[in-house]
Amino acid sequence: MATRPTGRGQETVEIPPERCPNGHEIGPGKVIVGYGPNPDGFRARSWLCRGCGALTWDQPD
């Protein structure tokens, strides 16, 4: 999550990664998006690359 200026002031928006840790593009049909406990026990968004199975975690809420 990040804060970006919008036409309505500052808003928190989700910015997904552009690539998995192995360099595959992340986009529609190429990734499974999830939300649940990360390895540290906090709830966070995750992206699972369908090409290689690499899992990327967002910062916890």
C-alpha distance matrix in Angstrom:
0.0 3.7 7.0 9.7 13.2 14.6 18.1 17.5 16.1 12.7 10.1 6.5 5.7 4.5 6.1 8.4 10.8 14.0 16.3 17.0 18.3 21.8 21.1 21.2 19.3 16.5 17.2 19.1 21.7 20.7 18.0 17.7 14.3 14.3 12.9 14.9 15.9 15.0 17.9 17.3 17.6 14.2 12.7 9.7 9.2 11.8 13.5 17.3 19.2 22.3 24.2 24.3 22.5 20.0 17.0 13.5 11.0 7.3 6.9 8.7 8.3
3.7 0.0 3.8 6.4 10.1 12.1 15.8 15.3 13.5 9.9 8.2 5.5 5.5 6.3 6.8 10.1 12.1 14.8 17.5 18.8 20.0 23.4 22.3 22.6 20.5 18.2 18.8 21.0 23.9 22.8 20.5 20.7 17.5 17.9 16.6 18.6 19.5 18.4 21.0 20.1 20.8 17.4 16.1 13.3 12.9 15.2 16.5 20.3 21.8 25.0 26.5 26.7 25.2 22.6 19.9 16.2 14.1 10.3 9.6 11.7 11.0
7.0 3.8 0.0 3.8 6.9 9.3 12.9 12.2 9.9 6.3 5.4 4.4 6.1 8.6 9.6 13.2 15.4 17.7 20.7 22.2 23.6 26.8 25.5 25.8 23.5 21.2 21.4 23.3 26.5 25.8 23.7 23.8 20.6 21.0 19.5 21.6 22.6 21.7 24.4 23.2 23.7 20.1 18.9 16.5 16.1 18.7 20.0 23.8 25.2 28.3 29.9 30.2 28.9 26.3 23.6 20.0 17.8 14.0 13.0 14.6 13.2
9.7 6.4 3.8 0.0 3.8 6.3 10.0 10.3 8.3 5.6 5.7 6.5 6.9 9.7 10.0 13.7 15.8 17.4 20.8 22.9 24.5 27.5 25.7 25.8 23.1 21.2 21.0 22.9 26.3 25.8 24.1 24.7 21.8 22.7 21.8 24.2 25.5 24.6 27.3 26.5 27.0 23.5 22.0 19.3 18.4 20.7 21.3 25.0 26.0 28.9 30.3 31.0 30.0 27.5 25.2 21.7 20.0 16.4 16.0 17.9 16.7
13.2 10.1 6.9 3.8 0.0 3.8 7.0 7.7 5.5 4.4 6.4 8.8 9.7 12.9 13.3 17.0 19.2 20.4 23.9 26.3 28.0 30.8 28.8 28.9 25.9 24.1 23.5 25.2 28.8 28.6 27.2 27.8 24.9 25.9 25.0 27.5 28.9 28.2 31.0 30.1 30.5 26.9 25.3 22.8 21.8 24.2 24.7 28.4 29.3 32.0 33.4 34.3 33.5 31.1 28.8 25.3 23.7 20.1 19.7 21.3 19.8
14.6 12.1 9.3 6.3 3.8 0.0 3.8 5.2 5.2 5.9 6.6 9.6 9.8 13.2 13.9 17.5 20.1 21.0 24.7 27.1 29.3 31.9 29.7 29.3 26.1 24.1 23.0 24.1 27.8 28.0 26.8 27.4 24.5 25.8 25.1 27.9 29.8 29.4 32.5 31.7 31.8 28.2 26.2 23.6 22.3 24.7 25.0 28.6 29.5 31.9 33.4 34.7 33.9 31.9 29.7 26.4 24.9 21.4 21.4 22.8 21.0
18.1 15.8 12.9 10.0 7.0 3.8 0.0 3.8 5.7 8.3 9.4 12.7 13.1 16.4 17.4 20.8 23.4 24.2 27.9 30.5 32.8 35.3 32.9 32.4 29.0 27.0 25.5 26.3 30.0 30.6 29.6 30.1 27.3 28.6 28.0 30.8 32.9 32.7 35.9 35.2 35.1 31.4 29.3 26.9 25.5 27.9 28.2 31.7 32.5 34.7 36.3 37.8 37.0 35.2 33.0 29.9 28.4 25.0 25.0 26.2 24.1
17.5 15.3 12.2 10.3 7.7 5.2 3.8 0.0 3.8 6.8 7.6 11.3 12.6 16.2 17.9 21.4 24.3 25.6 29.2 31.4 33.6 36.3 34.4 33.8 30.5 28.2 26.8 27.5 31.0 31.7 30.2 30.3 27.2 28.0 26.9 29.6 31.5 31.7 35.0 34.0 33.6 29.8 27.7 25.7 24.7 27.6 28.3 32.0 33.2 35.4 37.3 38.7 37.5 35.7 33.1 30.0 28.1 24.5 24.2 24.8 22.4
16.1 13.5 9.9 8.3 5.5 5.2 5.7 3.8 0.0 3.8 6.4 10.1 12.1 15.8 17.3 21.0 23.6 25.1 28.6 30.7 32.6 35.5 33.7 33.5 30.5 28.3 27.3 28.5 32.0 32.2 30.6 30.8 27.6 28.2 26.9 29.2 30.8 30.7 33.7 32.4 32.3 28.5 26.9 24.9 24.3 27.1 28.1 31.9 33.1 35.7 37.4 38.4 37.3 35.1 32.5 29.1 27.1 23.4 22.5 23.4 21.0
12.7 9.9 6.3 5.6 4.4 5.9 8.3 6.8 3.8 0.0 3.8 7.0 9.4 13.0 14.5 18.3 20.8 22.6 26.0 27.9 29.5 32.6 31.0 31.0 28.2 25.9 25.4 26.8 30.3 30.1 28.2 28.3 25.0 25.4 24.0 26.1 27.5 27.2 30.1 28.7 28.8 25.0 23.5 21.5 21.1 24.0 25.2 29.0 30.4 33.2 34.9 35.7 34.3 32.0 29.3 25.9 23.7 19.9 18.9 19.8 17.6
10.1 8.2 5.4 5.7 6.4 6.6 9.4 7.6 6.4 3.8 0.0 3.8 6.2 9.9 12.1 15.7 18.6 20.7 24.0 25.6 27.4 30.5 29.1 28.8 26.0 23.4 22.7 23.9 27.2 27.2 25.2 25.0 21.6 21.9 20.5 22.8 24.4 24.3 27.5 26.4 26.1 22.4 20.5 18.5 17.9 20.9 22.2 26.0 27.6 30.2 32.2 33.0 31.5 29.3 26.6 23.3 21.0 17.3 16.6 17.3 14.9
6.5 5.5 4.4 6.5 8.8 9.6 12.7 11.3 10.1 7.0 3.8 0.0 3.8 7.0 9.5 12.9 15.9 18.4 21.4 22.6 24.4 27.6 26.5 26.2 23.7 20.9 20.6 21.9 25.0 24.7 22.4 22.0 18.5 18.6 17.0 19.2 20.7 20.6 23.7 22.7 22.5 18.8 16.9 14.7 14.3 17.3 18.9 22.7 24.5 27.3 29.3 29.9 28.2 26.0 23.1 19.8 17.3 13.6 12.9 13.6 11.4
5.7 5.5 6.1 6.9 9.7 9.8 13.1 12.6 12.1 9.4 6.2 3.8 0.0 3.8 6.4 9.6 12.9 15.2 18.3 19.7 21.8 24.8 23.5 22.9 20.3 17.4 16.9 18.2 21.4 21.2 19.0 18.9 15.6 16.3 15.4 18.1 20.0 19.7 22.9 22.5 22.4 18.9 16.6 13.9 12.5 15.1 16.1 19.8 21.4 24.0 26.0 26.8 25.3 23.3 20.7 17.5 15.6 12.2 12.5 13.7 12.2
4.5 6.3 8.6 9.7 12.9 13.2 16.4 16.2 15.8 13.0 9.9 7.0 3.8 0.0 3.8 6.2 9.7 12.3 15.1 16.2 18.5 21.4 20.3 19.6 17.2 14.1 13.9 15.4 18.3 17.8 15.5 15.4 12.1 13.0 12.5 15.4 17.4 16.8 20.1 20.1 20.2 16.9 14.5 11.3 9.3 11.5 12.3 16.1 17.7 20.3 22.4 23.1 21.6 19.6 16.9 13.9 12.2 9.1 10.4 11.9 11.3
6.1 6.8 9.6 10.0 13.3 13.9 17.4 17.9 17.3 14.5 12.1 9.5 6.4 3.8 0.0 3.8 6.6 8.9 12.0 13.6 15.8 18.6 17.2 16.8 14.2 11.7 12.0 14.3 17.3 16.2 14.3 15.1 12.5 14.1 14.3 17.2 18.9 17.6 20.4 20.8 21.4 18.5 16.5 12.9 10.5 11.7 11.6 15.2 16.1 19.0 20.5 21.2 20.2 18.0 15.8 12.6 11.7 9.0 10.8 13.3 13.7
8.4 10.1 13.2 13.7 17.0 17.5 20.8 21.4 21.0 18.3 15.7 12.9 9.6 6.2 3.8 0.0 3.8 6.4 8.9 10.2 12.8 15.4 14.1 13.4 11.1 8.2 9.0 11.6 14.2 12.8 10.7 11.8 9.6 11.8 12.8 15.7 17.5 16.0 18.7 19.7 20.5 18.0 15.9 12.1 9.1 9.1 8.2 11.5 12.3 15.2 16.7 17.5 16.5 14.4 12.5 9.6 9.6 8.0 11.0 13.5 14.6
10.8 12.1 15.4 15.8 19.2 20.1 23.4 24.3 23.6 20.8 18.6 15.9 12.9 9.7 6.6 3.8 0.0 3.8 5.6 7.1 9.5 12.1 10.7 10.5 8.8 6.9 9.1 12.5 14.6 12.3 10.7 12.5 11.2 13.5 14.8 17.3 18.5 16.3 18.3 19.6 21.0 19.0 17.5 13.7 11.0 9.9 8.3 11.0 10.9 14.2 14.9 15.3 14.8 12.3 11.1 8.1 9.3 8.7 11.7 14.8 16.7
14.0 14.8 17.7 17.4 20.4 21.0 24.2 25.6 25.1 22.6 20.7 18.4 15.2 12.3 8.9 6.4 3.8 0.0 3.8 7.1 9.8 11.4 8.9 8.5 6.0 5.4 7.6 11.4 13.5 11.1 10.8 13.5 13.1 16.0 17.8 20.5 22.0 19.7 21.6 23.1 24.6 22.8 21.1 17.4 14.4 13.0 10.5 12.3 11.1 13.8 13.9 14.9 15.3 13.3 13.0 10.8 12.7 12.5 15.5 18.6 20.4
16.3 17.5 20.7 20.8 23.9 24.7 27.9 29.2 28.6 26.0 24.0 21.4 18.3 15.1 12.0 8.9 5.6 3.8 0.0 3.8 6.6 7.6 5.3 5.2 4.4 5.1 8.6 12.2 13.4 10.2 10.0 12.9 13.3 16.0 18.2 20.4 21.5 19.0 20.3 22.3 24.0 22.8 21.4 17.8 15.0 12.7 9.9 10.7 8.7 11.7 11.0 11.5 12.4 10.2 10.9 9.3 12.2 13.0 16.3 19.3 21.7
17.0 18.8 22.2 22.9 26.3 27.1 30.5 31.4 30.7 27.9 25.6 22.6 19.7 16.2 13.6 10.2 7.1 7.1 3.8 0.0 3.8 5.3 5.3 5.4 6.5 6.5 10.2 13.4 13.7 10.2 9.2 11.6 12.3 14.5 16.6 18.4 19.2 16.5 17.4 19.8 21.6 20.8 19.7 16.4 13.9 10.9 8.1 8.1 6.4 9.8 9.3 8.8 9.1 6.5 7.5 6.7 10.2 12.1 15.4 18.2 20.9
18.3 20.0 23.6 24.5 28.0 29.3 32.8 33.6 32.6 29.5 27.4 24.4 21.8 18.5 15.8 12.8 9.5 9.8 6.6 3.8 0.0 3.8 5.6 7.6 9.7 10.3 14.0 17.2 17.4 13.7 12.6 14.6 15.2 16.7 18.4 19.6 19.6 16.4 16.5 18.8 21.1 20.8 20.4 17.3 15.6 12.6 10.7 10.4 9.1 12.4 11.4 9.7 10.1 6.7 8.0 7.3 10.7 12.9 15.6 18.5 21.7
21.8 23.4 26.8 27.5 30.8 31.9 35.3 36.3 35.5 32.6 30.5 27.6 24.8 21.4 18.6 15.4 12.1 11.4 7.6 5.3 3.8 0.0 3.8 5.9 9.2 10.8 14.4 17.4 17.0 13.2 13.1 15.6 16.9 18.8 21.1 22.3 22.5 19.4 19.4 22.0 24.3 24.1 23.6 20.6 18.6 15.4 12.8 11.6 9.2 11.6 9.5 7.8 9.5 7.3 10.0 10.4 14.0 16.5 19.4 22.2 25.3
21.1 22.3 25.5 25.7 28.8 29.7 32.9 34.4 33.7 31.0 29.1 26.5 23.5 20.3 17.2 14.1 10.7 8.9 5.3 5.3 5.6 3.8 0.0 3.8 6.5 9.0 12.5 15.7 15.9 12.2 12.8 15.9 17.1 19.6 21.9 23.7 24.3 21.4 21.9 24.2 26.4 25.7 24.9 21.6 19.1 16.2 13.3 12.7 9.9 12.2 10.0 9.7 11.8 9.9 12.1 11.8 15.2 16.9 19.9 23.0 25.8
21.2 22.6 25.8 25.8 28.9 29.3 32.4 33.8 33.5 31.0 28.8 26.2 22.9 19.6 16.8 13.4 10.5 8.5 5.2 5.4 7.6 5.9 3.8 0.0 3.8 6.4 9.5 12.5 12.3 8.6 9.8 13.2 14.9 17.8 20.6 22.7 23.9 21.4 22.3 25.0 26.6 25.9 24.5 21.2 18.3 15.3 11.8 10.9 7.5 9.2 7.1 8.0 10.3 9.4 11.6 11.8 15.4 17.1 20.5 23.3 25.8
19.3 20.5 23.5 23.1 25.9 26.1 29.0 30.5 30.5 28.2 26.0 23.7 20.3 17.2 14.2 11.1 8.8 6.0 4.4 6.5 9.7 9.2 6.5 3.8 0.0 3.8 6.4 9.7 10.4 7.4 8.8 12.4 13.7 17.0 19.8 22.4 24.0 21.9 23.4 25.7 27.1 25.9 24.1 20.6 17.3 14.9 11.3 11.3 8.4 10.0 9.1 10.9 12.5 11.6 12.9 12.4 15.4 16.4 19.9 22.7 24.7
16.5 18.2 21.2 21.2 24.1 24.1 27.0 28.2 28.3 25.9 23.4 20.9 17.4 14.1 11.7 8.2 6.9 5.4 5.1 6.5 10.3 10.8 9.0 6.4 3.8 0.0 3.8 7.2 8.5 5.8 5.9 9.3 10.1 13.5 16.3 19.1 21.0 19.3 21.2 23.5 24.5 23.0 20.9 17.4 13.9 11.7 8.2 8.9 6.9 8.9 9.5 11.3 11.7 10.9 11.2 10.4 13.0 13.8 17.4 19.8 21.6
17.2 18.8 21.4 21.0 23.5 23.0 25.5 26.8 27.3 25.4 22.7 20.6 16.9 13.9 12.0 9.0 9.1 7.6 8.6 10.2 14.0 14.4 12.5 9.5 6.4 3.8 0.0 3.8 6.3 5.4 6.2 9.2 10.0 13.7 16.7 19.9 22.4 21.2 23.6 25.7 26.3 24.5 22.0 18.6 14.8 13.2 9.9 10.8 9.3 10.2 11.3 13.9 14.1 14.0 14.0 13.2 15.3 15.6 19.2 21.3 22.5
19.1 21.0 23.3 22.9 25.2 24.1 26.3 27.5 28.5 26.8 23.9 21.9 18.2 15.4 14.3 11.6 12.5 11.4 12.2 13.4 17.2 17.4 15.7 12.5 9.7 7.2 3.8 0.0 3.8 5.5 6.6 8.8 10.0 13.7 16.9 20.3 23.2 22.5 25.2 27.5 27.5 25.8 22.9 19.7 15.9 14.5 11.4 11.9 10.8 10.5 12.3 15.3 15.3 15.9 15.8 15.6 17.4 17.8 21.3 22.9 23.8
21.7 23.9 26.5 26.3 28.8 27.8 30.0 31.0 32.0 30.3 27.2 25.0 21.4 18.3 17.3 14.2 14.6 13.5 13.4 13.7 17.4 17.0 15.9 12.3 10.4 8.5 6.3 3.8 0.0 3.8 5.8 7.8 10.3 13.8 17.4 20.5 23.3 22.7 25.1 27.8 27.8 26.5 23.7 20.8 17.1 15.0 11.7 11.0 9.6 8.1 10.1 13.3 13.5 14.9 15.3 16.1 18.2 19.3 23.0 24.4 25.5
20.7 22.8 25.8 25.8 28.6 28.0 30.6 31.7 32.2 30.1 27.2 24.7 21.2 17.8 16.2 12.8 12.3 11.1 10.2 10.2 13.7 13.2 12.2 8.6 7.4 5.8 5.4 5.5 3.8 0.0 3.8 7.2 9.9 13.4 16.9 19.7 22.0 20.9 22.9 25.7 26.1 25.1 22.6 19.6 16.0 13.4 9.7 8.6 6.3 5.4 6.9 10.0 10.4 11.6 12.4 13.2 15.9 17.4 21.2 22.9 24.5
18.0 20.5 23.7 24.1 27.2 26.8 29.6 30.2 30.6 28.2 25.2 22.4 19.0 15.5 14.3 10.7 10.7 10.8 10.0 9.2 12.6 13.1 12.8 9.8 8.8 5.9 6.2 6.6 5.8 3.8 0.0 3.8 6.3 9.7 13.2 15.9 18.3 17.2 19.4 22.2 22.4 21.4 18.9 15.9 12.4 9.7 6.2 5.4 4.7 5.2 8.0 10.0 9.1 9.7 9.6 10.3 12.6 14.2 17.9 19.4 21.1
17.7 20.7 23.8 24.7 27.8 27.4 30.1 30.3 30.8 28.3 25.0 22.0 18.9 15.4 15.1 11.8 12.5 13.5 12.9 11.6 14.6 15.6 15.9 13.2 12.4 9.3 9.2 8.8 7.8 7.2 3.8 0.0 3.8 6.5 10.3 12.9 15.6 15.2 17.7 20.5 20.1 19.2 16.4 14.0 10.6 8.1 5.7 5.0 6.6 6.9 10.5 11.7 9.6 10.6 9.4 10.5 12.0 13.7 17.2 17.9 19.4
14.3 17.5 20.6 21.8 24.9 24.5 27.3 27.2 27.6 25.0 21.6 18.5 15.6 12.1 12.5 9.6 11.2 13.1 13.3 12.3 15.2 16.9 17.1 14.9 13.7 10.1 10.0 10.0 10.3 9.9 6.3 3.8 0.0 3.8 7.2 10.4 13.3 13.2 16.2 18.4 17.9 16.4 13.4 10.8 7.2 5.7 4.7 6.4 9.0 10.4 13.7 14.5 12.1 12.1 9.8 9.7 10.0 10.9 14.2 14.7 15.8
14.3 17.9 21.0 22.7 25.9 25.8 28.6 28.0 28.2 25.4 21.9 18.6 16.3 13.0 14.1 11.8 13.5 16.0 16.0 14.5 16.7 18.8 19.6 17.8 17.0 13.5 13.7 13.7 13.8 13.4 9.7 6.5 3.8 0.0 3.8 6.7 9.9 10.5 13.8 15.8 14.8 13.4 10.3 8.4 5.7 5.0 6.3 7.9 11.3 12.8 16.2 16.3 13.3 13.1 10.1 10.2 9.4 10.4 13.2 12.7 13.8
12.9 16.6 19.5 21.8 25.0 25.1 28.0 26.9 26.9 24.0 20.5 17.0 15.4 12.5 14.3 12.8 14.8 17.8 18.2 16.6 18.4 21.1 21.9 20.6 19.8 16.3 16.7 16.9 17.4 16.9 13.2 10.3 7.2 3.8 0.0 3.8 7.3 8.6 12.3 13.6 12.1 10.2 6.8 5.5 4.4 5.8 8.8 10.9 14.5 16.3 19.6 19.3 16.1 15.4 11.9 11.3 9.2 9.4 11.2 9.9 10.6
14.9 18.6 21.6 24.2 27.5 27.9 30.8 29.6 29.2 26.1 22.8 19.2 18.1 15.4 17.2 15.7 17.3 20.5 20.4 18.4 19.6 22.3 23.7 22.7 22.4 19.1 19.9 20.3 20.5 19.7 15.9 12.9 10.4 6.7 3.8 0.0 3.8 6.3 9.8 11.0 8.8 7.7 4.8 5.6 6.7 7.7 11.1 12.6 16.4 18.3 21.3 20.5 17.0 16.1 12.5 12.3 9.9 10.7 11.6 9.5 10.6
15.9 19.5 22.6 25.5 28.9 29.8 32.9 31.5 30.8 27.5 24.4 20.7 20.0 17.4 18.9 17.5 18.5 22.0 21.5 19.2 19.6 22.5 24.3 23.9 24.0 21.0 22.4 23.2 23.3 22.0 18.3 15.6 13.3 9.9 7.3 3.8 0.0 3.8 6.7 7.5 5.1 5.1 4.2 6.3 8.7 9.4 12.9 14.2 17.9 20.1 22.8 21.3 17.8 16.5 12.8 12.6 9.9 11.0 11.2 8.7 10.6
15.0 18.4 21.7 24.6 28.2 29.4 32.7 31.7 30.7 27.2 24.3 20.6 19.7 16.8 17.6 16.0 16.3 19.7 19.0 16.5 16.4 19.4 21.4 21.4 21.9 19.3 21.2 22.5 22.7 20.9 17.2 15.2 13.2 10.5 8.6 6.3 3.8 0.0 3.8 5.4 5.3 5.5 5.9 6.2 8.3 8.1 11.5 12.7 16.1 18.8 21.0 19.2 15.9 13.9 10.3 9.8 7.1 8.9 9.2 7.9 10.9
17.9 21.0 24.4 27.3 31.0 32.5 35.9 35.0 33.7 30.1 27.5 23.7 22.9 20.1 20.4 18.7 18.3 21.6 20.3 17.4 16.5 19.4 21.9 22.3 23.4 21.2 23.6 25.2 25.1 22.9 19.4 17.7 16.2 13.8 12.3 9.8 6.7 3.8 0.0 3.8 5.5 7.6 9.3 9.8 11.9 11.1 13.8 14.4 17.4 20.1 21.8 19.5 16.3 14.1 11.1 11.1 9.2 11.5 11.5 10.6 13.9
17.3 20.1 23.2 26.5 30.1 31.7 35.2 34.0 32.4 28.7 26.4 22.7 22.5 20.1 20.8 19.7 19.6 23.1 22.3 19.8 18.8 22.0 24.2 25.0 25.7 23.5 25.7 27.5 27.8 25.7 22.2 20.5 18.4 15.8 13.6 11.0 7.5 5.4 3.8 0.0 3.8 5.7 8.8 9.9 12.9 13.1 16.2 17.4 20.5 23.4 25.1 22.9 19.8 17.4 14.2 13.4 10.6 11.9 10.6 9.2 12.2
17.6 20.8 23.7 27.0 30.5 31.8 35.1 33.6 32.3 28.8 26.1 22.5 22.4 20.2 21.4 20.5 21.0 24.6 24.0 21.6 21.1 24.3 26.4 26.6 27.1 24.5 26.3 27.5 27.8 26.1 22.4 20.1 17.9 14.8 12.1 8.8 5.1 5.3 5.5 3.8 0.0 3.8 6.7 9.1 12.4 13.1 16.6 17.9 21.3 23.9 26.1 24.2 20.8 18.9 15.5 14.9 11.9 12.9 11.7 9.2 11.4
14.2 17.4 20.1 23.5 26.9 28.2 31.4 29.8 28.5 25.0 22.4 18.8 18.9 16.9 18.5 18.0 19.0 22.8 22.8 20.8 20.8 24.1 25.7 25.9 25.9 23.0 24.5 25.8 26.5 25.1 21.4 19.2 16.4 13.4 10.2 7.7 5.1 5.5 7.6 5.7 3.8 0.0 3.8 6.3 10.0 11.7 15.4 17.4 20.9 23.6 26.0 24.5 21.2 19.2 15.5 14.1 10.6 10.5 8.9 5.7 7.6
12.7 16.1 18.9 22.0 25.3 26.2 29.3 27.7 26.9 23.5 20.5 16.9 16.6 14.5 16.5 15.9 17.5 21.1 21.4 19.7 20.4 23.6 24.9 24.5 24.1 20.9 22.0 22.9 23.7 22.6 18.9 16.4 13.4 10.3 6.8 4.8 4.2 5.9 9.3 8.8 6.7 3.8 0.0 3.8 7.2 9.5 13.3 15.5 19.1 21.6 24.4 23.3 20.0 18.3 14.5 13.2 9.8 9.4 8.8 5.6 6.5
9.7 13.3 16.5 19.3 22.8 23.6 26.9 25.7 24.9 21.5 18.5 14.7 13.9 11.3 12.9 12.1 13.7 17.4 17.8 16.4 17.3 20.6 21.6 21.2 20.6 17.4 18.6 19.7 20.8 19.6 15.9 14.0 10.8 8.4 5.5 5.6 6.3 6.2 9.8 9.9 9.1 6.3 3.8 0.0 3.8 6.5 10.2 12.9 16.3 19.1 21.6 20.8 17.8 15.9 12.1 10.2 6.7 5.8 6.2 4.4 6.2
9.2 12.9 16.1 18.4 21.8 22.3 25.5 24.7 24.3 21.1 17.9 14.3 12.5 9.3 10.5 9.1 11.0 14.4 15.0 13.9 15.6 18.6 19.1 18.3 17.3 13.9 14.8 15.9 17.1 16.0 12.4 10.6 7.2 5.7 4.4 6.7 8.7 8.3 11.9 12.9 12.4 10.0 7.2 3.8 0.0 3.8 7.0 10.2 13.4 16.0 18.7 18.4 15.7 14.0 10.4 8.5 6.0 5.3 7.6 7.5 8.8
11.8 15.2 18.7 20.7 24.2 24.7 27.9 27.6 27.1 24.0 20.9 17.3 15.1 11.5 11.7 9.1 9.9 13.0 12.7 10.9 12.6 15.4 16.2 15.3 14.9 11.7 13.2 14.5 15.0 13.4 9.7 8.1 5.7 5.0 5.8 7.7 9.4 8.1 11.1 13.1 13.1 11.7 9.5 6.5 3.8 0.0 3.8 6.6 9.9 12.6 15.2 14.7 11.9 10.3 6.8 5.6 4.5 6.1 9.4 10.0 12.2
13.5 16.5 20.0 21.3 24.7 25.0 28.2 28.3 28.1 25.2 22.2 18.9 16.1 12.3 11.6 8.2 8.3 10.5 9.9 8.1 10.7 12.8 13.3 11.8 11.3 8.2 9.9 11.4 11.7 9.7 6.2 5.7 4.7 6.3 8.8 11.1 12.9 11.5 13.8 16.2 16.6 15.4 13.3 10.2 7.0 3.8 0.0 3.8 6.4 9.3 11.7 11.7 9.5 8.2 5.7 5.2 6.6 8.4 12.1 13.4 15.6
17.3 20.3 23.8 25.0 28.4 28.6 31.7 32.0 31.9 29.0 26.0 22.7 19.8 16.1 15.2 11.5 11.0 12.3 10.7 8.1 10.4 11.6 12.7 10.9 11.3 8.9 10.8 11.9 11.0 8.6 5.4 5.0 6.4 7.9 10.9 12.6 14.2 12.7 14.4 17.4 17.9 17.4 15.5 12.9 10.2 6.6 3.8 0.0 3.8 6.2 8.9 8.5 5.9 5.8 4.6 6.5 9.0 11.6 15.2 16.4 18.8
19.2 21.8 25.2 26.0 29.3 29.5 32.5 33.2 33.1 30.4 27.6 24.5 21.4 17.7 16.1 12.3 10.9 11.1 8.7 6.4 9.1 9.2 9.9 7.5 8.4 6.9 9.3 10.8 9.6 6.3 4.7 6.6 9.0 11.3 14.5 16.4 17.9 16.1 17.4 20.5 21.3 20.9 19.1 16.3 13.4 9.9 6.4 3.8 0.0 3.8 5.4 5.8 4.9 5.3 6.5 8.2 11.5 14.0 17.7 19.4 21.8
22.3 25.0 28.3 28.9 32.0 31.9 34.7 35.4 35.7 33.2 30.2 27.3 24.0 20.3 19.0 15.2 14.2 13.8 11.7 9.8 12.4 11.6 12.2 9.2 10.0 8.9 10.2 10.5 8.1 5.4 5.2 6.9 10.4 12.8 16.3 18.3 20.1 18.8 20.1 23.4 23.9 23.6 21.6 19.1 16.0 12.6 9.3 6.2 3.8 0.0 3.8 5.8 5.6 8.0 9.6 11.9 14.9 17.4 21.1 22.5 24.7
24.2 26.5 29.9 30.3 33.4 33.4 36.3 37.3 37.4 34.9 32.2 29.3 26.0 22.4 20.5 16.7 14.9 13.9 11.0 9.3 11.4 9.5 10.0 7.1 9.1 9.5 11.3 12.3 10.1 6.9 8.0 10.5 13.7 16.2 19.6 21.3 22.8 21.0 21.8 25.1 26.1 26.0 24.4 21.6 18.7 15.2 11.7 8.9 5.4 3.8 0.0 3.8 6.2 8.2 11.0 13.1 16.7 19.2 22.9 24.7 27.2
24.3 26.7 30.2 31.0 34.3 34.7 37.8 38.7 38.4 35.7 33.0 29.9 26.8 23.1 21.2 17.5 15.3 14.9 11.5 8.8 9.7 7.8 9.7 8.0 10.9 11.3 13.9 15.3 13.3 10.0 10.0 11.7 14.5 16.3 19.3 20.5 21.3 19.2 19.5 22.9 24.2 24.5 23.3 20.8 18.4 14.7 11.7 8.5 5.8 5.8 3.8 0.0 3.8 5.6 9.1 11.8 15.4 18.5 21.9 23.7 26.5
22.5 25.2 28.9 30.0 33.5 33.9 37.0 37.5 37.3 34.3 31.5 28.2 25.3 21.6 20.2 16.5 14.8 15.3 12.4 9.1 10.1 9.5 11.8 10.3 12.5 11.7 14.1 15.3 13.5 10.4 9.1 9.6 12.1 13.3 16.1 17.0 17.8 15.9 16.3 19.8 20.8 21.2 20.0 17.8 15.7 11.9 9.5 5.9 4.9 5.6 6.2 3.8 0.0 3.8 6.4 9.7 12.9 16.3 19.6 20.9 23.8
20.0 22.6 26.3 27.5 31.1 31.9 35.2 35.7 35.1 32.0 29.3 26.0 23.3 19.6 18.0 14.4 12.3 13.3 10.2 6.5 6.7 7.3 9.9 9.4 11.6 10.9 14.0 15.9 14.9 11.6 9.7 10.6 12.1 13.1 15.4 16.1 16.5 13.9 14.1 17.4 18.9 19.2 18.3 15.9 14.0 10.3 8.2 5.8 5.3 8.0 8.2 5.6 3.8 0.0 3.8 6.6 10.1 13.5 16.6 18.4 21.5
17.0 19.9 23.6 25.2 28.8 29.7 33.0 33.1 32.5 29.3 26.6 23.1 20.7 16.9 15.8 12.5 11.1 13.0 10.9 7.5 8.0 10.0 12.1 11.6 12.9 11.2 14.0 15.8 15.3 12.4 9.6 9.4 9.8 10.1 11.9 12.5 12.8 10.3 11.1 14.2 15.5 15.5 14.5 12.1 10.4 6.8 5.7 4.6 6.5 9.6 11.0 9.1 6.4 3.8 0.0 3.8 6.7 10.2 13.3 14.8 17.8
13.5 16.2 20.0 21.7 25.3 26.4 29.9 30.0 29.1 25.9 23.3 19.8 17.5 13.9 12.6 9.6 8.1 10.8 9.3 6.7 7.3 10.4 11.8 11.8 12.4 10.4 13.2 15.6 16.1 13.2 10.3 10.5 9.7 10.2 11.3 12.3 12.6 9.8 11.1 13.4 14.9 14.1 13.2 10.2 8.5 5.6 5.2 6.5 8.2 11.9 13.1 11.8 9.7 6.6 3.8 0.0 3.8 6.9 10.1 12.2 15.2
11.0 14.1 17.8 20.0 23.7 24.9 28.4 28.1 27.1 23.7 21.0 17.3 15.6 12.2 11.7 9.6 9.3 12.7 12.2 10.2 10.7 14.0 15.2 15.4 15.4 13.0 15.3 17.4 18.2 15.9 12.6 12.0 10.0 9.4 9.2 9.9 9.9 7.1 9.2 10.6 11.9 10.6 9.8 6.7 6.0 4.5 6.6 9.0 11.5 14.9 16.7 15.4 12.9 10.1 6.7 3.8 0.0 3.8 6.6 8.4 11.5
7.3 10.3 14.0 16.4 20.1 21.4 25.0 24.5 23.4 19.9 17.3 13.6 12.2 9.1 9.0 8.0 8.7 12.5 13.0 12.1 12.9 16.5 16.9 17.1 16.4 13.8 15.6 17.8 19.3 17.4 14.2 13.7 10.9 10.4 9.4 10.7 11.0 8.9 11.5 11.9 12.9 10.5 9.4 5.8 5.3 6.1 8.4 11.6 14.0 17.4 19.2 18.5 16.3 13.5 10.2 6.9 3.8 0.0 3.8 6.3 8.9
6.9 9.6 13.0 16.0 19.7 21.4 25.0 24.2 22.5 18.9 16.6 12.9 12.5 10.4 10.8 11.0 11.7 15.5 16.3 15.4 15.6 19.4 19.9 20.5 19.9 17.4 19.2 21.3 23.0 21.2 17.9 17.2 14.2 13.2 11.2 11.6 11.2 9.2 11.5 10.6 11.7 8.9 8.8 6.2 7.6 9.4 12.1 15.2 17.7 21.1 22.9 21.9 19.6 16.6 13.3 10.1 6.6 3.8 0.0 3.8 6.6
8.7 11.7 14.6 17.9 21.3 22.8 26.2 24.8 23.4 19.8 17.3 13.6 13.7 11.9 13.3 13.5 14.8 18.6 19.3 18.2 18.5 22.2 23.0 23.3 22.7 19.8 21.3 22.9 24.4 22.9 19.4 17.9 14.7 12.7 9.9 9.5 8.7 7.9 10.6 9.2 9.2 5.7 5.6 4.4 7.5 10.0 13.4 16.4 19.4 22.5 24.7 23.7 20.9 18.4 14.8 12.2 8.4 6.3 3.8 0.0 3.8
8.3 11.0 13.2 16.7 19.8 21.0 24.1 22.4 21.0 17.6 14.9 11.4 12.2 11.3 13.7 14.6 16.7 20.4 21.7 20.9 21.7 25.3 25.8 25.8 24.7 21.6 22.5 23.8 25.5 24.5 21.1 19.4 15.8 13.8 10.6 10.6 10.6 10.9 13.9 12.2 11.4 7.6 6.5 6.2 8.8 12.2 15.6 18.8 21.8 24.7 27.2 26.5 23.8 21.5 17.8 15.2 11.5 8.9 6.6 3.8 0.0
